[in-house]
Amino acid sequence: MSNVESLVSDWLPLPDVAELLNVSITKVHGLLDERAVVAVRVGERNIRSIPALFIQEGHVVDSLKGTIAVLGDAGYTDEELITWLFTPDESLRGRPVDALREGRKTEIRRRAQSLAW
C-alpha cells in the first residue's frame, strides 16, 4: 500500500463518482481533464479513483480546483498533492482537505502557494 493509500481511507472509482455527482462518466473524465479533481490508481486492481472527501453534498468541493492548480504550479504530482491535502497539520488543527470542506480556502491556498518558494 502506498503512502497516499494509507492517508486516504475512502476512495471512489470513477463510475461511483459519476453516480454521486449524477453525471455521465464522460463528465467525470472532463472534470479530471480540467483538473477540478485528480485521481490516482489504488488498490490491488490499480483502479483510477478519487478521495471520497473530494465530493461534498453531491458536488465537487468548491475550492478544490483552485487548490489543485496552485499545488500543480508548485510542481506537485497528483499523488503528492493528495498526500499534502490529507496529511494532518497541527497548525491547522486537522488536514488541509478538511479545511477546504469547511470553506477555509484562503488559508489553504496561502500555504499551498508558499510551497512553490
SVG drawing of the C-alpha trace seen along z (x, -y; Angstrom):
<svg xmlns="http://www.w3.org/2000/svg" viewBox="-28 -34 40 41">
<polyline fill="none" stroke="black" stroke-width="0.4" points="0.0,0.0 1.4,-3.4 1.6,-6.3 -1.3,-8.1 -3.5,-5.0 -2.8,-4.8 -3.7,-8.5 -7.0,-8.4 -9.5,-6.0 -12.2,-6.1 -11.7,-6.0 -14.3,-6.3 -13.7,-4.6 -14.7,-6.9 -18.1,-5.2 -19.0,-5.8 -18.0,-9.5 -20.3,-9.8 -23.2,-8.2 -22.6,-10.5 -22.5,-13.6 -25.4,-12.4 -23.4,-12.9 -22.0,-10.7 -18.6,-9.0 -17.6,-11.3 -18.3,-14.3 -16.1,-12.8 -13.3,-12.4 -13.9,-16.1 -13.5,-17.1 -10.2,-15.2 -9.1,-16.9 -9.9,-20.3 -8.2,-19.5 -11.3,-20.1 -10.4,-16.8 -7.4,-14.4 -7.3,-10.6 -4.6,-8.1 -4.5,-4.3 -5.2,-2.5 -5.8,1.0 -4.9,4.4 -6.7,3.8 -5.0,0.5 -8.2,-1.4 -8.3,-5.1 -10.1,-6.6 -10.5,-9.9 -10.7,-10.5 -14.3,-10.4 -13.8,-13.7 -13.4,-15.5 -17.2,-15.2 -19.5,-17.1 -23.3,-17.1 -23.4,-15.8 -20.8,-18.3 -17.0,-18.5 -15.7,-20.6 -15.9,-24.2 -12.4,-25.3 -10.6,-22.1 -9.9,-23.1 -8.1,-26.3 -6.1,-24.5 -5.1,-21.7 -4.0,-24.4 -1.8,-26.1 -0.2,-22.8 0.3,-21.8 2.0,-25.1 4.3,-24.3 5.3,-21.1 3.3,-18.6 2.2,-15.4 -1.4,-14.2 -0.2,-11.7 1.9,-14.3 -0.9,-16.8 -3.4,-14.3 -0.8,-13.3 -0.4,-17.0 -4.2,-17.6 -4.6,-14.5 -1.6,-14.9 -2.5,-16.3 -1.1,-19.7 -1.1,-20.7 -1.2,-24.4 -4.5,-23.8 -5.9,-21.5 -6.6,-18.9 -5.9,-18.3 -5.9,-20.8 -8.8,-18.8 -10.9,-19.2 -10.2,-23.0 -11.3,-23.2 -14.5,-21.3 -15.1,-23.8 -14.7,-26.8 -11.3,-27.9 -9.8,-28.0 -7.8,-31.3 -5.7,-29.8 -5.0,-26.6 -4.2,-28.4 -1.8,-30.7 0.0,-27.6 0.0,-25.9 1.5,-29.0 4.3,-29.1 5.3,-25.6 6.4,-26.9 9.1,-29.1"/>
</svg>
